[in-house]
């Protein structure tokens, strides 16, 4: 045996396999609380806003088009983006705008 292998065996703690399992569990817990959980909470909030959408709400599409909701169907939303200019978009591509952020002035 070489001196290096003797030193490595002496430095390894007994039951080293459990340490690796605990470390993997800690990594999973950190990923869950810092990445998975906040994202799922955000997705639930967006779904709740889409379900509560009604005519007259200010929205922005995923393409960056601001407008007001005129009609809400099961899977589509009709948005008025200018006077007498209406577009129909998929409901999943529409986000409610916060009250302090409104469409740019004309």
SULWOWO-V344088 format. One record per pair of residues at least 12 apart in sequence whose ideal C-beta (glycine too) atoms are under 10 Angstrom apart, sorted by the first residue. I is the first residue (numbers start at 0). J is the second residue. Records with the same first field share a line. If there is no record, write none. Layout:
I = J, J
This chain:
45 = 91, 93, 94, 95
46 = 91
47 = 95
48 = 93, 94, 95
49 = 71, 76, 90, 91, 93, 94, 95
50 = 71, 90
51 = 71, 95
52 = 68, 71, 76, 90, 93, 94, 95
53 = 68, 70, 71
54 = 67, 68, 69, 70, 71, 76, 77, 79
55 = 67, 68, 69
56 = 68, 69, 71, 76, 78, 93, 95, 96
57 = 78, 95, 96, 97, 98, 100, 101, 102
58 = 76, 78, 88, 92, 93, 94, 95, 96, 102
59 = 78, 92, 93, 94, 95, 96, 97, 100, 101, 102
60 = 76, 78, 80, 86, 88, 89, 92, 93, 94
61 = 88, 89, 91, 92, 93, 94
62 = 86, 88, 92
64 = 78, 80, 86, 88, 92, 93, 102
65 = 78, 80, 96, 100, 101, 102, 103
66 = 78, 79, 80, 81, 84, 85, 86, 88, 93, 96, 102
67 = 79, 80, 85, 102
68 = 93, 95
69 = 85, 86, 87
70 = 85, 87
71 = 90, 93
72 = 87, 90
73 = 90
74 = 89, 90, 91
75 = 87, 88, 89, 90, 91, 92, 93
76 = 88, 89, 90, 91, 92, 93
78 = 93
80 = 102
81 = 105
82 = 105
